[in-house]
Amino acid sequence: MTIEPILAASPAIQIHVWAALGALMLGAAQFTTRRGSTLHRSLGWVWIVLIAAVALSSLFIHQVRMVGLWSPIHLLTVTTTVTLVYAIYAARARNHRGHGIALASIYVTGLIGAGAFTLMPGRIMHQVLFGG
């Protein structure tokens, strides 16, 4: 295992990777905090900033191109952004169920699901974990 491929990557990829890893770890921790507590809300805002950084940085990553600069994974950027806005709205409206479902869906599809694809041969995270 080596982080050299990340360090050699573009700034957008570096931001994307570090924000995604931070969001993955913080999100897991969020599932253990008491909902509604000051800690849960504070960590939640940090998580939202990290997810926003992941989504924004993805707009500058174009290693897989299918339609101009874009690939189907960029649809996840749009979906994540819309879902993130909805999750904030739901929390403010005290729709705790909608808030939780929205954020859990980002965690599962955006971080775990899309993250799994980064482990495919030829991708940077595959190089990080498995070498060459």
N, CA, C and O atoms as a MOPAC input file, in Angstrom:
PM7 MOZYME 1SCF
protein

 N      0.84800 1    -1.17700 1     0.00000 1
 C      0.00000 1     0.00000 1     0.00000 1
 C      0.89400 1     1.24100 1     0.00000 1
 O      1.86900 1     1.32700 1     0.74600 1
 N      0.53200 1     2.20400 1    -0.86400 1
 C      1.29100 1     3.43900 1    -0.95500 1
 C      0.36500 1     4.58400 1    -1.34600 1
 O     -0.56100 1     4.39000 1    -2.13400 1
 N      0.60600 1     5.77100 1    -0.80400 1
 C     -0.21900 1     6.92800 1    -1.18800 1
 C      0.42100 1     7.71500 1    -2.32900 1
 O     -0.08600 1     8.76400 1    -2.72600 1
 N      1.51700 1     7.21500 1    -2.84600 1
 C      2.21900 1     7.89900 1    -3.93800 1
 C      1.32400 1     8.22200 1    -5.13500 1
 O      1.42400 1     9.32200 1    -5.67900 1
 N      0.44300 1     7.29100 1    -5.57000 1
 C     -0.42800 1     7.63400 1    -6.70300 1
 C     -1.34000 1     8.83600 1    -6.42100 1
 O     -1.64500 1     9.61300 1    -7.32600 1
 N     -1.76600 1     8.98200 1    -5.17600 1
 C     -2.60800 1    10.13800 1    -4.82000 1
 C     -1.77400 1    11.40300 1    -4.86800 1
 O     -2.20600 1    12.42000 1    -5.41200 1
 N     -0.58600 1    11.34200 1    -4.30200 1
 C      0.28200 1    12.52100 1    -4.26200 1
 C      0.71700 1    12.95200 1    -5.65700 1
 O      1.00600 1    14.12800 1    -5.88000 1
 N      0.76600 1    12.01600 1    -6.59200 1
 C      1.16200 1    12.33000 1    -7.97300 1
 C     -0.03000 1    12.78300 1    -8.82500 1
 O      0.15100 1    13.22700 1    -9.95800 1
 N     -1.23300 1    12.67100 1    -8.28600 1
 C     -2.44400 1    13.01300 1    -9.04100 1
 C     -2.68300 1    14.51700 1    -9.04500 1
 O     -2.01600 1    15.27200 1    -8.33800 1
 N     -3.64300 1    14.93200 1    -9.85300 1
 C     -4.00200 1    16.35000 1    -9.94700 1
 C     -4.57700 1    16.84100 1    -8.61800 1
 O     -5.04400 1    16.03800 1    -7.80900 1
 N     -4.54400 1    18.15500 1    -8.39000 1
 C     -5.13400 1    18.70200 1    -7.15700 1
 C     -6.60900 1    18.32400 1    -6.98900 1
 O     -7.05300 1    18.05900 1    -5.87200 1
 N     -7.35900 1    18.29600 1    -8.06900 1
 C     -8.78400 1    17.93400 1    -7.96900 1
 C     -8.93800 1    16.51000 1    -7.43500 1
 O     -9.80200 1    16.25000 1    -6.59700 1
 N     -8.11000 1    15.59900 1    -7.91500 1
 C     -8.18200 1    14.21200 1    -7.44800 1
 C     -7.74500 1    14.12500 1    -5.99800 1
 O     -8.35100 1    13.39200 1    -5.21600 1
 N     -6.71500 1    14.85000 1    -5.62700 1
 C     -6.26400 1    14.83200 1    -4.23700 1
 C     -7.35800 1    15.34000 1    -3.30500 1
 O     -7.63900 1    14.71200 1    -2.28400 1
 N     -7.96900 1    16.45800 1    -3.64000 1
 C     -9.06700 1    16.99600 1    -2.82200 1
 C    -10.20200 1    15.97900 1    -2.75000 1
 O    -10.75500 1    15.72200 1    -1.68100 1
 N    -10.53500 1    15.41200 1    -3.88900 1
 C    -11.61900 1    14.44000 1    -3.97700 1
 C    -11.35300 1    13.24000 1    -3.06000 1
 O    -12.22800 1    12.83100 1    -2.29700 1
 N    -10.16100 1    12.68900 1    -3.13700 1
 C     -9.81600 1    11.50200 1    -2.35000 1
 C     -9.82100 1    11.81000 1    -0.86000 1
 O    -10.44900 1    11.09100 1    -0.08300 1
 N     -9.13200 1    12.86500 1    -0.45400 1
 C     -9.03500 1    13.16000 1     0.98600 1
 C    -10.38300 1    13.53400 1     1.57200 1
 O    -10.69700 1    13.14400 1     2.69600 1
 N    -11.19300 1    14.29300 1     0.82100 1
 C    -12.53100 1    14.65700 1     1.31200 1
 C    -13.41700 1    13.41000 1     1.40100 1
 O    -14.17300 1    13.25100 1     2.36000 1
 N    -13.32300 1    12.52900 1     0.40100 1
 C    -14.13300 1    11.30700 1     0.41800 1
 C    -13.72800 1    10.39300 1     1.57300 1
 O    -14.59000 1     9.84100 1     2.25700 1
 N    -12.43900 1    10.23200 1     1.79300 1
 C    -11.99700 1     9.39300 1     2.91600 1
 C    -12.41900 1     9.98500 1     4.25500 1
 O    -12.83700 1     9.26300 1     5.16000 1
 N    -12.30400 1    11.30600 1     4.37100 1
 C    -12.76100 1    11.97500 1     5.60200 1
 C    -14.25300 1    11.79400 1     5.80200 1
 O    -14.69900 1    11.50300 1     6.91200 1
 N    -15.03400 1    11.96400 1     4.73700 1
 C    -16.48700 1    11.80300 1     4.82300 1
 C    -16.86600 1    10.35900 1     5.13900 1
 O    -17.82400 1    10.11400 1     5.87300 1
 N    -16.12500 1     9.41100 1     4.59200 1
 C    -16.39000 1     8.00200 1     4.85800 1
 C    -16.20400 1     7.69300 1     6.34300 1
 O    -17.04500 1     7.03800 1     6.95900 1
 N    -15.10500 1     8.16600 1     6.90400 1
 C    -14.82900 1     7.91000 1     8.32800 1
 C    -15.77600 1     8.69600 1     9.23600 1
 O    -16.32000 1     8.15000 1    10.19600 1
 N    -15.96600 1     9.97200 1     8.93100 1
 C    -16.84200 1    10.79400 1     9.76500 1
 C    -18.28500 1    10.31400 1     9.67600 1
 O    -19.00800 1    10.32100 1    10.67300 1
 N    -18.70400 1     9.89800 1     8.48600 1
 C    -20.05900 1     9.37800 1     8.32800 1
 C    -20.29700 1     8.14600 1     9.18300 1
 O    -21.35600 1     8.00200 1     9.79300 1
 N    -19.31800 1     7.26200 1     9.22700 1
 C    -19.43300 1     6.07200 1    10.07200 1
 C    -19.55900 1     6.47900 1    11.53500 1
 O    -20.34300 1     5.89300 1    12.28200 1
 N    -18.79100 1     7.47600 1    11.94000 1
 C    -18.87000 1     7.96300 1    13.31700 1
 C    -20.22900 1     8.60000 1    13.59200 1
 O    -20.76900 1     8.46600 1    14.69000 1
 N    -20.78100 1     9.29300 1    12.59500 1
 C    -22.07100 1     9.96000 1    12.76700 1
 C    -23.18200 1     8.96600 1    13.10600 1
 O    -24.11100 1     9.29700 1    13.84300 1
 N    -23.08400 1     7.76200 1    12.57200 1
 C    -24.11300 1     6.76900 1    12.85900 1
 C    -24.12800 1     6.37100 1    14.33400 1
 O    -25.10900 1     5.79900 1    14.81000 1
 N    -23.04700 1     6.67000 1    15.06200 1
 C    -22.97600 1     6.29200 1    16.47200 1
 C    -23.31200 1     7.44600 1    17.41600 1
 O    -23.46700 1     7.22400 1    18.61700 1
 N    -23.42800 1     8.66900 1    16.90500 1
 C    -23.72800 1     9.80400 1    17.78900 1
 C    -25.22600 1     9.90300 1    18.02100 1
 O    -26.02500 1     9.43600 1    17.20900 1
 N    -25.59500 1    10.51300 1    19.13400 1
 C    -27.00500 1    10.70000 1    19.46000 1
 C    -27.59800 1    11.74100 1    18.53200 1
 O    -27.14100 1    12.88300 1    18.48500 1
 N    -28.60800 1    11.34000 1    17.80300 1
 C    -29.24800 1    12.25100 1    16.84500 1
 C    -29.80400 1    13.46500 1    17.57100 1
 O    -30.43000 1    13.35100 1    18.62500 1
 N    -29.56100 1    14.62700 1    16.98200 1
 C    -30.05500 1    15.86800 1    17.55400 1
 C    -29.11000 1    16.50900 1    18.54600 1
 O    -29.30800 1    17.66100 1    18.93200 1
 N    -28.08100 1    15.78300 1    18.96800 1
 C    -27.13300 1    16.34300 1    19.93100 1
 C    -26.26400 1    17.40300 1    19.25900 1
 O    -26.17100 1    17.46000 1    18.03300 1
 N    -25.64200 1    18.22800 1    20.06500 1
 C    -24.73900 1    19.24700 1    19.53000 1
 C    -23.60500 1    18.59500 1    18.75000 1
 O    -23.19900 1    19.10000 1    17.70300 1
 N    -23.09400 1    17.48000 1    19.25400 1
 C    -22.01600 1    16.77300 1    18.56100 1
 C    -22.49300 1    16.28000 1    17.19600 1
 O    -21.78700 1    16.43200 1    16.19900 1
 N    -23.68800 1    15.69100 1    17.14800 1
 C    -24.22400 1    15.17900 1    15.88500 1
 C    -24.39000 1    16.31400 1    14.87500 1
 O    -24.02900 1    16.16700 1    13.70800 1
 N    -24.92900 1    17.43300 1    15.32100 1
 C    -25.12100 1    18.57000 1    14.40800 1
 C    -23.78400 1    19.14700 1    13.95100 1
 O    -23.61500 1    19.45900 1    12.77300 1
 N    -22.85000 1    19.28700 1    14.86100 1
 C    -21.53700 1    19.85500 1    14.49900 1
 C    -20.79000 1    18.96300 1    13.52600 1
 O    -20.28400 1    19.43300 1    12.50600 1
 N    -20.72200 1    17.68200 1    13.83900 1
 C    -20.05400 1    16.75000 1    12.93100 1
 C    -20.80300 1    16.66300 1    11.60800 1
 O    -20.19300 1    16.47600 1    10.55500 1
 N    -22.12900 1    16.79800 1    11.66300 1
 C    -22.93900 1    16.76700 1    10.45500 1
 C    -22.58200 1    17.89000 1     9.49700 1
 O    -22.51400 1    17.67800 1     8.28600 1
 N    -22.35200 1    19.08600 1    10.03000 1
 C    -21.96300 1    20.20600 1     9.15900 1
 C    -20.59500 1    19.97500 1     8.53600 1
 O    -20.37000 1    20.31700 1     7.37500 1
 N    -19.68400 1    19.39600 1     9.30600 1
 C    -18.36200 1    19.07000 1     8.74700 1
 C    -18.52800 1    18.03500 1     7.63900 1
 O    -17.89600 1    18.13800 1     6.58800 1
 N    -19.38100 1    17.03700 1     7.87500 1
 C    -19.61900 1    16.00500 1     6.87900 1
 C    -20.21400 1    16.60100 1     5.60700 1
 O    -19.82700 1    16.22000 1     4.50300 1
 N    -21.14700 1    17.52600 1     5.75500 1
 C    -21.76100 1    18.17800 1     4.59900 1
 C    -20.70400 1    18.93000 1     3.78800 1
 O    -20.70900 1    18.87500 1     2.55900 1
 N    -19.80300 1    19.63000 1     4.47200 1
 C    -18.73600 1    20.34700 1     3.76400 1
 C    -17.84200 1    19.35900 1     3.02100 1
 O    -17.45000 1    19.61200 1     1.88200 1
 N    -17.52100 1    18.24200 1     3.65600 1
 C    -16.68600 1    17.22700 1     3.00100 1
 C    -17.37900 1    16.64300 1     1.76900 1
 O    -16.75300 1    16.48200 1     0.72200 1
 N    -18.66000 1    16.33000 1     1.89300 1
 C    -19.39700 1    15.77900 1     0.75000 1
 C    -19.49700 1    16.81800 1    -0.36100 1
 O    -19.38200 1    16.48000 1    -1.53900 1
 N    -19.70900 1    18.06700 1     0.00100 1
 C    -19.76300 1    19.13100 1    -1.01200 1
 C    -18.41800 1    19.24100 1    -1.72600 1
 O    -18.37800 1    19.45800 1    -2.93700 1
 N    -17.32400 1    19.09200 1    -0.99100 1
 C    -15.98800 1    19.12300 1    -1.60000 1
 C    -15.79400 1    17.93600 1    -2.54000 1
 O    -15.19000 1    18.07500 1    -3.60400 1
 N    -16.30400 1    16.77500 1    -2.15000 1
 C    -16.21600 1    15.58900 1    -3.01400 1
 C    -16.98100 1    15.84900 1    -4.31300 1
 O    -16.47300 1    15.59400 1    -5.40500 1
 N    -18.19600 1    16.35500 1    -4.18100 1
 C    -19.02300 1    16.60500 1    -5.36800 1
 C    -18.40700 1    17.67900 1    -6.25500 1
 O    -18.32200 1    17.50400 1    -7.47100 1
 N    -17.98000 1    18.77700 1    -5.66700 1
 C    -17.40500 1    19.87400 1    -6.45500 1
 C    -16.12100 1    19.43900 1    -7.15400 1
 O    -15.92500 1    19.72900 1    -8.33400 1
 N    -15.26000 1    18.75400 1    -6.43900 1
 C    -13.99200 1    18.32200 1    -7.03700 1
 C    -14.22500 1    17.31900 1    -8.16600 1
 O    -13.43500 1    17.25700 1    -9.10800 1
 N    -15.29600 1    16.53700 1    -8.07900 1
 C    -15.56300 1    15.54700 1    -9.13100 1
 C    -15.82900 1    16.21000 1   -10.48300 1
 O    -15.62600 1    15.59300 1   -11.52900 1
 N    -16.27800 1    17.44800 1   -10.46200 1
 C    -16.52700 1    18.16100 1   -11.71300 1
 C    -15.24400 1    18.45200 1   -12.48200 1
 O    -15.28600 1    18.78600 1   -13.66700 1
 N    -14.10700 1    18.32600 1   -11.81000 1
 C    -12.81100 1    18.59600 1   -12.44000 1
 C    -12.01400 1    17.32700 1   -12.71600 1
 O    -10.83700 1    17.39000 1   -13.07100 1
 N    -12.66100 1    16.17500 1   -12.55100 1
 C    -12.02100 1    14.88400 1   -12.80500 1
 C    -12.65900 1    14.30000 1   -14.05900 1
 O    -13.86400 1    14.05500 1   -14.10200 1
 N    -11.83300 1    14.08200 1   -15.07500 1
 C    -12.35600 1    13.63600 1   -16.36500 1
 C    -11.54300 1    12.47800 1   -16.93800 1
 O    -11.25300 1    12.45500 1   -18.13400 1
 N    -11.18000 1    11.53300 1   -16.10300 1
 C    -10.37300 1    10.42200 1   -16.58700 1
 C    -11.19100 1     9.41500 1   -17.39900 1
 O    -10.65500 1     8.74800 1   -18.28500 1
 N    -12.46700 1     9.30700 1   -17.10100 1
 C    -13.36200 1     8.46200 1   -17.88500 1
 C    -14.29600 1     9.41200 1   -18.62400 1
 O    -15.07700 1    10.13000 1   -18.00000 1
 N    -14.21600 1     9.41700 1   -19.94300 1
 C    -15.02100 1    10.34300 1   -20.75700 1
 C    -15.93200 1     9.54200 1   -21.67600 1
 O    -15.48500 1     8.65500 1   -22.40300 1
 N    -17.21800 1     9.87400 1   -21.62800 1
 C    -18.16900 1     9.18500 1   -22.50400 1
 C    -18.98200 1    10.17300 1   -23.33600 1
 O    -19.33700 1     9.88600 1   -24.47900 1
 N    -19.27200 1    11.32700 1   -22.76300 1
 C    -20.00300 1    12.37800 1   -23.47100 1
 C    -19.21400 1    13.66800 1   -23.24700 1
 O    -19.40000 1    14.35000 1   -22.23800 1
 N    -18.34500 1    13.99400 1   -24.17900 1
 C    -17.44800 1    15.13200 1   -23.97800 1
 C    -16.52500 1    14.85100 1   -22.81100 1
 O    -15.82100 1    13.84100 1   -22.79400 1
 N    -16.52900 1    15.73700 1   -21.84300 1
 C    -15.71200 1    15.55500 1   -20.64400 1
 C    -16.36100 1    14.64000 1   -19.61500 1
 O    -15.71100 1    14.23700 1   -18.65000 1
 N    -17.61700 1    14.31100 1   -19.80700 1
 C    -18.42100 1    13.70500 1   -18.74900 1
 C    -18.58600 1    12.20500 1   -18.90500 1
 O    -18.46200 1    11.64800 1   -19.99600 1
 N    -18.87000 1    11.56900 1   -17.76900 1
 C    -19.17300 1    10.14500 1   -17.73100 1
 C    -20.42700 1     9.96000 1   -16.87500 1
 O    -20.85400 1    10.89600 1   -16.19800 1
 N    -21.00800 1     8.79000 1   -16.89700 1
 C    -22.20400 1     8.56300 1   -16.07100 1
 C    -21.98000 1     8.84000 1   -14.58500 1
 O    -22.92400 1     9.20300 1   -13.88200 1
 N    -20.76800 1     8.67900 1   -14.10100 1
 C    -20.50100 1     8.93800 1   -12.67900 1
 C    -20.76600 1    10.40000 1   -12.32500 1
 O    -21.05100 1    10.71500 1   -11.16900 1
 N    -20.67500 1    11.28800 1   -13.30600 1
 C    -20.95100 1    12.69400 1   -13.03000 1
 C    -22.42700 1    12.94100 1   -12.72900 1
 O    -22.77400 1    13.96200 1   -12.13500 1
 N    -23.30300 1    12.01300 1   -13.13400 1
 C    -24.70800 1    12.11400 1   -12.73100 1
 C    -24.84000 1    11.98100 1   -11.21300 1
 O    -25.74600 1    12.54500 1   -10.60100 1
 N    -23.91600 1    11.22400 1   -10.62500 1
 C    -23.91100 1    11.08500 1    -9.17100 1
 C    -23.59800 1    12.42100 1    -8.50000 1
 O    -24.08400 1    12.69500 1    -7.40200 1
 N    -22.79500 1    13.24400 1    -9.15000 1
 C    -22.48200 1    14.57300 1    -8.62100 1
 C    -23.75800 1    15.39500 1    -8.50000 1
 O    -24.00900 1    16.02500 1    -7.47300 1
 N    -24.55300 1    15.38000 1    -9.55100 1
 C    -25.81400 1    16.13000 1    -9.54700 1
 C    -26.76500 1    15.56300 1    -8.49500 1
 O    -27.35100 1    16.30900 1    -7.71100 1
 N    -26.91100 1    14.24700 1    -8.48500 1
 C    -27.80200 1    13.59400 1    -7.52400 1
 C    -27.36500 1    13.87300 1    -6.08700 1
 O    -28.19700 1    14.16600 1    -5.22700 1
 N    -26.07700 1    13.78300 1    -5.83300 1
 C    -25.55500 1    14.03800 1    -4.49200 1
 C    -25.83500 1    15.47100 1    -4.06100 1
 O    -26.25200 1    15.71200 1    -2.92900 1
 N    -25.60900 1    16.41000 1    -4.95200 1
 C    -25.82000 1    17.81900 1    -4.62000 1
 C    -27.28700 1    18.08900 1    -4.29900 1
 O    -27.59900 1    18.75000 1    -3.30800 1
 N    -28.18000 1    17.58100 1    -5.13300 1
 C    -29.62000 1    17.77700 1    -4.89700 1
 C    -30.03500 1    17.10700 1    -3.59100 1
 O    -30.78300 1    17.69100 1    -2.80700 1
 N    -29.56200 1    15.90300 1    -3.35200 1
 C    -29.89900 1    15.17100 1    -2.13100 1
 C    -29.34800 1    15.87600 1    -0.90400 1
 O    -30.01100 1    15.90800 1     0.13300 1
 N    -28.15700 1    16.43800 1    -0.99700 1
 C    -27.55600 1    17.16600 1     0.11800 1
 C    -28.39800 1    18.39500 1     0.47600 1
 O    -28.65500 1    18.65800 1     1.65000 1
 N    -28.81900 1    19.13300 1    -0.53400 1
 C    -29.67400 1    20.30600 1    -0.28900 1
 C    -30.98600 1    19.86200 1     0.35500 1
 O    -31.45300 1    20.48300 1     1.31100 1
 N    -31.57700 1    18.79100 1    -0.16800 1
 C    -32.81800 1    18.28100 1     0.41000 1
 C    -32.60500 1    17.86600 1     1.87300 1
 O    -33.44900 1    18.15300 1     2.72300 1
 N    -31.50200 1    17.20500 1     2.16900 1
 C    -31.23200 1    16.73800 1     3.53300 1
 C    -31.16000 1    17.91000 1     4.51600 1
 O    -31.66300 1    17.82200 1     5.63600 1
 N    -30.53800 1    18.99300 1     4.09000 1
 C    -30.46500 1    20.19300 1     4.94700 1
 C    -31.87500 1    20.75500 1     5.14400 1
 O    -32.26900 1    21.08800 1     6.26200 1
 N    -32.62500 1    20.85500 1     4.05200 1
 C    -33.99700 1    21.34600 1     4.13600 1
 C    -34.81900 1    20.45800 1     5.07800 1
 O    -35.54500 1    20.96500 1     5.93300 1
 N    -34.70600 1    19.13500 1     4.92100 1
 C    -35.47600 1    18.20700 1     5.75100 1
 C    -35.12700 1    18.36400 1     7.22800 1
 O    -36.01400 1    18.33000 1     8.08000 1
 N    -33.85500 1    18.53300 1     7.53400 1
 C    -33.45400 1    18.71300 1     8.93500 1
 C    -34.05300 1    19.98900 1     9.50300 1
 O    -34.56000 1    19.99400 1    10.62400 1
 N    -33.99800 1    21.06100 1     8.73800 1
 C    -34.55300 1    22.33600 1     9.20100 1
 C    -36.07300 1    22.27800 1     9.35700 1
 O    -36.64200 1    22.96700 1    10.20300 1
 N    -36.72300 1    21.45200 1     8.53800 1
 C    -38.17300 1    21.28800 1     8.60900 1
 C    -38.57000 1    20.23500 1     9.64700 1
 O    -39.74900 1    19.91400 1     9.79600 1
 N    -37.59100 1    19.71000 1    10.35200 1
 C    -37.77500 1    18.67100 1    11.36100 1
 C    -38.32900 1    17.36600 1    10.77900 1
 O    -39.01600 1    16.60200 1    11.45700 1
 N    -38.01000 1    17.13800 1     9.50600 1
 C    -38.34700 1    15.87600 1     8.84400 1
 C    -37.14000 1    14.96000 1     9.04200 1
 O    -36.32200 1    14.76900 1     8.14200 1
 N    -37.05800 1    14.40700 1    10.23500 1
 C    -35.87600 1    13.61600 1    10.60200 1
 C    -35.73900 1    12.35300 1     9.76200 1
 O    -34.62900 1    11.93300 1     9.43600 1
 N    -36.86300 1    11.75600 1     9.41800 1
 C    -36.81400 1    10.54200 1     8.60100 1
 C    -36.25600 1    10.85700 1     7.21000 1
 O    -35.36800 1    10.15800 1     6.72300 1
 N    -36.77300 1    11.90200 1     6.57800 1
 C    -36.28900 1    12.29600 1     5.25300 1
 C    -34.82800 1    12.69200 1     5.28700 1
 O    -34.06100 1    12.35500 1     4.38400 1
 N    -34.44400 1    13.41100 1     6.33500 1
 C    -33.05200 1    13.83500 1     6.52500 1
 C    -32.14200 1    12.60800 1     6.60900 1
 O    -31.12100 1    12.53000 1     5.92600 1
 N    -32.52300 1    11.66700 1     7.44500 1
 C    -31.70200 1    10.47200 1     7.63600 1
 C    -31.60000 1     9.62100 1     6.38700 1
 O    -30.52200 1     9.13300 1     6.04900 1
 N    -32.72800 1     9.44000 1     5.69400 1
 C    -32.72500 1     8.63800 1     4.46900 1
 C    -31.84900 1     9.30000 1     3.40800 1
 O    -31.07600 1     8.62600 1     2.72700 1
 N    -31.97200 1    10.61500 1     3.27000 1
 C    -31.17900 1    11.33200 1     2.26300 1
 C    -29.68300 1    11.18700 1     2.52600 1
 O    -28.91700 1    10.88000 1     1.61300 1
 N    -29.27200 1    11.40600 1     3.76000 1
 C    -27.84100 1    11.34800 1     4.05900 1
 C    -27.31100 1     9.92000 1     4.03100 1
 O    -26.18000 1     9.68300 1     3.60600 1
 N    -28.11600 1     8.97900 1     4.47700 1
 C    -27.68700 1     7.57100 1     4.40500 1
 C    -27.54400 1     7.14400 1     2.94400 1
 O    -26.65200 1     6.36500 1     2.60900 1
 N    -28.41900 1     7.65200 1     2.07600 1
 C    -28.31600 1     7.28100 1     0.66000 1
 C    -27.05000 1     7.85400 1     0.03400 1
 O    -26.42000 1     7.20100 1    -0.79700 1
 N    -26.67500 1     9.06600 1     0.42500 1
 C    -25.40700 1     9.63600 1    -0.06100 1
 C    -24.24600 1     8.78100 1     0.42900 1
 O    -23.32500 1     8.47700 1    -0.33000 1
 N    -24.29400 1     8.39600 1     1.69400 1
 C    -23.21100 1     7.60300 1     2.27200 1
 C    -23.07300 1     6.26500 1     1.53800 1
 O    -21.97000 1     5.86900 1     1.16000 1
 N    -24.18900 1     5.58300 1     1.34300 1
 C    -24.13900 1     4.25000 1     0.74100 1
 C    -23.83000 1     4.31300 1    -0.75100 1
 O    -22.93500 1     3.61300 1    -1.22400 1
 N    -24.55900 1     5.14500 1    -1.49900 1
 C    -24.35100 1     5.16600 1    -2.95100 1
 C    -23.13000 1     5.97800 1    -3.35100 1
 O    -22.35400 1     5.56300 1    -4.21200 1
 N    -22.96000 1     7.14200 1    -2.72100 1
 C    -21.88800 1     8.04600 1    -3.12300 1
 C    -20.52400 1     7.66900 1    -2.59500 1
 O    -19.52600 1     7.78000 1    -3.30700 1
 N    -20.47100 1     7.22400 1    -1.35700 1
 C    -19.16300 1     6.90300 1    -0.77600 1
 C    -18.82100 1     5.42300 1    -0.90600 1
 O    -17.73900 1     5.07500 1    -1.37900 1
 N    -19.71800 1     4.57200 1    -0.49900 1
 C    -19.41400 1     3.14200 1    -0.54300 1
 C    -19.55800 1     2.59900 1    -1.97100 1
 O    -18.64900 1     1.94700 1    -2.48400 1
 N    -20.69900 1     2.86900 1    -2.60600 1
 C    -20.94200 1     2.34900 1    -3.95800 1
 C    -19.96700 1     2.87300 1    -4.98300 1
 O    -19.27900 1     2.10200 1    -5.65200 1
 N    -19.90700 1     4.19400 1    -5.10800 1
 C    -18.98300 1     4.78600 1    -6.08700 1
 C    -17.53700 1     4.52200 1    -5.68100 1
 O    -16.67400 1     4.34100 1    -6.54000 1
 N    -17.27100 1     4.50000 1    -4.38300 1
 C    -15.91900 1     4.21600 1    -3.90700 1
 C    -15.44100 1     2.83900 1    -4.30700 1
 O    -14.25400 1     2.63300 1    -4.55800 1
 N    -16.37200 1     1.89000 1    -4.36800 1
 C    -15.99800 1     0.52800 1    -4.77700 1
 C    -15.46900 1     0.51300 1    -6.21000 1
 O    -14.57300 1    -0.26600 1    -6.53600 1
 N    -16.02100 1     1.37100 1    -7.06100 1
 C    -15.56100 1     1.42100 1    -8.45300 1
 C    -14.13200 1     1.96300 1    -8.56100 1
 O    -13.44800 1     1.70400 1    -9.55100 1
 N    -13.68500 1     2.70100 1    -7.56700 1
 C    -12.31900 1     3.23200 1    -7.62000 1
 C    -11.28600 1     2.13700 1    -7.37500 1
 O    -10.08800 1     2.35300 1    -7.55800 1
 N    -11.75100 1     0.97100 1    -6.96400 1
 C    -10.83400 1    -0.14100 1    -6.70500 1
 C    -10.59900 1    -1.00500 1    -7.94200 1
 O     -9.85600 1    -1.98500 1    -7.88500 1
 N    -11.22400 1    -0.64500 1    -9.05000 1
 C    -11.03700 1    -1.40600 1   -10.28900 1
 C     -9.60500 1    -1.22500 1   -10.80100 1
 O     -9.01800 1    -0.15800 1   -10.62500 1
 N     -9.04200 1    -2.25500 1   -11.43100 1
 C     -7.69000 1    -2.13700 1   -11.98500 1
 C     -7.57300 1    -0.93100 1   -12.92200 1
 O     -8.47300 1    -0.64500 1   -13.71100 1
 N     -6.45300 1    -0.24200 1   -12.81300 1
 C     -6.20300 1     0.94300 1   -13.62200 1
 C     -6.59900 1     2.23800 1   -12.93400 1
 O     -6.21200 1     3.31700 1   -13.38300 1
 N     -7.36100 1     2.15100 1   -11.85300 1
 C     -7.78400 1     3.34800 1   -11.13800 1
 C     -6.77400 1     3.66500 1   -10.03300 1
 O     -6.04100 1     2.78600 1    -9.58000 1
 N     -6.74500 1     4.91000 1    -9.61100 1
 C     -5.74200 1     5.35600 1    -8.62100 1
 C     -5.86300 1     4.60700 1    -7.29300 1
 O     -4.85000 1     4.19400 1    -6.73000 1
 N     -7.07300 1     4.42700 1    -6.78600 1
 C     -7.20500 1     3.75600 1    -5.48500 1
 C     -6.81900 1     2.28100 1    -5.57600 1
 O     -6.38900 1     1.69700 1    -4.58100 1
 N     -6.96400 1     1.67800 1    -6.73700 1
 C     -6.47500 1     0.32100 1    -6.92900 1
 C     -4.94900 1     0.31200 1    -6.78600 1
 O     -4.38200 1    -0.57500 1    -6.14800 1
 N     -4.30100 1     1.30000 1    -7.38100 1
 C     -2.83500 1     1.41700 1    -7.28300 1
 C     -2.42800 1     1.65700 1    -5.82200 1
 O     -1.43600 1     1.09900 1    -5.35200 1
 N     -3.19000 1     2.48000 1    -5.11500 1
 C     -2.87500 1     2.77300 1    -3.71300 1
 C     -2.93700 1     1.49900 1    -2.87700 1
 O     -2.01500 1     1.21800 1    -2.11100 1
 N     -3.99500 1     0.73900 1    -3.01400 1
 C     -4.18000 1    -0.44500 1    -2.16600 1
 C     -3.44200 1    -1.67800 1    -2.63600 1
 O     -2.96300 1    -2.46200 1    -1.81600 1
 N     -3.34000 1    -1.86600 1    -3.95400 1
 C     -2.79600 1    -3.11400 1    -4.47400 1
 C     -1.50700 1    -2.95800 1    -5.26000 1
 O     -0.93100 1    -3.94800 1    -5.71100 1
 N     -1.04900 1    -1.72400 1    -5.42800 1
 C      0.16900 1    -1.46800 1    -6.20000 1
 C     -0.09300 1    -1.48600 1    -7.68600 1
 O     -1.16700 1    -1.86700 1    -8.15100 1
 N      0.94500 1    -1.05300 1    -8.43600 1
 C      0.99100 1    -0.99500 1    -9.88900 1
 C     -0.26700 1    -1.25900 1   -10.57100 1
 O     -0.32200 1    -1.23000 1   -11.80000 1

